[in-house]
């Protein structure tokens, strides 16, 4: 594998065996905590432990992926809240790779939007996300990766630490935008 080649490694079960050990998934959460980004990535407060993170990654309602550059783990992403051909998209890039993750974002998003089923129909036409309005870095990053903003939605997200609703920027990705 070339050093700059990106891969999305699915965390899934095949014939009763997980593609990645659970301990490795927990280490992703621990790395998020050591980077100090856990309260940003999981601002809503529903994921506060490595065990909760593992449960989310294993959920039948989640498609979880590890982002690799060569053999280096540079972050992770997951899809959930599926409705027709729409899904919510979430991501976390590790601090060591900040400033370099735009390149993987430009790989990951078209890859996901290009997935097809057995009938060769796209699985997703739209990926959406709500980013806290105060998180200007994530908003700018999302736009650099081809995201478009539909504006600020009042009280769209829950801040678990403050125990109150907050405004969020609605970001979306389509095949034509990435």
N, C-alpha and C positions, 0 to 999 in steps of 0.2 A: 504494500500500500504506500502511495506517495505521501510525504509529510503534510502536504496541503490538501489532501483528499479528505472530504468530509463524509461521515456516515451517520445515519440515524439508526441506532441499535434498538430494536423494539424490546421492551420488557413484557414478555408474554409467556404463555405456557404452550409447549408443543409436546404432545403425547405424554402429558403429565409432568413434564420437566420444564422448569423456568429457564429462560435464555440467559439470565444473570442471577447469581446468588442473591438472596434477600439481604445478606450482610453488605453487599456492594451497594444496594439501593439505600440502605440506612446510612452508609458512608457519604452518599450524595447529600443527604440532609445534614449530616454532621459538618460537611464541607461548607454548606450554605450558612450554617451557624457560625463557623470559624471565619467566614468571609464577612460576617455581620449583616448579611442580606436577608436572613430569614424573616425579619419583621417587615420587610418590604415585599418579598415574594409572597408571603402568607399574611398580608396585612389584615385579612378578615378574621384571623385568629383561630381558624379551624385546624390548622396543622401547627402543633407546638412541640412534637416529639418525633423521634426517628420512627417509632412504631406507627404513629398516625400517618406519617409520610408513606411508609410501606403499605399501609392499608389503602391509601388513596391510589398509589401506583398499581396495586393489584385489583382495584375495583373493576367490576365488569362494565362500569360506566365511564371508564377512563382508558385512553390509549396513551401509554407512557413511553418515552424514547430518551435514550442517552445520546448526547451529541459528542461525536468523536472527530478529532483531527488526527488522522493516522491511528495511533493507539492511545493518544492522550484524550482523557475525558475533559471536555471544555464546558460542559453544561448539560442541561436537560430541558425537555419540553413535554407538555401533555395537552391532550384534547379531551374535552368533556362537554356536557350539556348539548348533546346532539339533537338536532331537529331537522328532519328532511336532509338536505345537503349542506347544512350549516353546523359548525362546531365552535365552541369557545377555545381559543388558543392561549396557552400560558408558557412562559419560558423563564429560565434562569441561566445566565452565563456566569462562570466563575471569575472572580476578581482578577486572577492572574492573566486572563485573556481579554479583559476589558480593553476596548479600543480595536480589537481584532474580530470581535463577534459579528460585526456587520456582514462580513464575508460569509459566515455560516448562516446568518439570517437570510441572506440572499440565495443560499442553497436550500435551506430547510423549507421555507414557505412555498416556493414553486414545486418542490418535491411533493409535499403533502397535497397541494392543490392539483397535482398531476396524477395522483393515484386513481386507478380505475378498477372497476369490478370485472367479473367474468364476461359481462356483455359489453365491455369496453366503454362503459359510461363512467363519468367522473364521480367519485365518492363525495367530494366537497366542492361546492361552488363559492362558498363564503366562509372565511374564518374571522371570528370577531373577538374582541377583548375590551375590557374596561380597565383603564389605567388610572390610578388616583391622580387627580388634577395637579397635585403638588409634586408628582414624580416626573419632572421635566426631562430628566435624563432618559428614562424609559420611553417617554413619548417621542423624544427626538430619535432615539434608536429605532423605534418601531417605524417611524416615517422614513428613515434612511433605508430600511429593509423593504420598502415598498408599501407600507401601510398608509391608509388614508384616514383622515379624521372626519367623523360626522358631527363633531362638536362636543360640547360639555353637557353632560346629563346630570341635573341636580340629584343629589342623594342616591346615586346609582349603586354605590358599594358600601359595605359595612366595614368600619375600622374597629377591629376587635380590641385594640389597646385603648382607644378613646371611648369605646362603647357608644358610637354614634355613626349615622350615615354621613357619607361624604360625596362630593361631586367627583365625577370620573369623566375622562376623555374616552369617547367611543372610537376605537380603532378597528378598521376592517381591512381585509386582504381578499382580493379576487385574482383569478388567473391573469386578468388584464393589468393588474396593478403591480404585480411582482415579477 
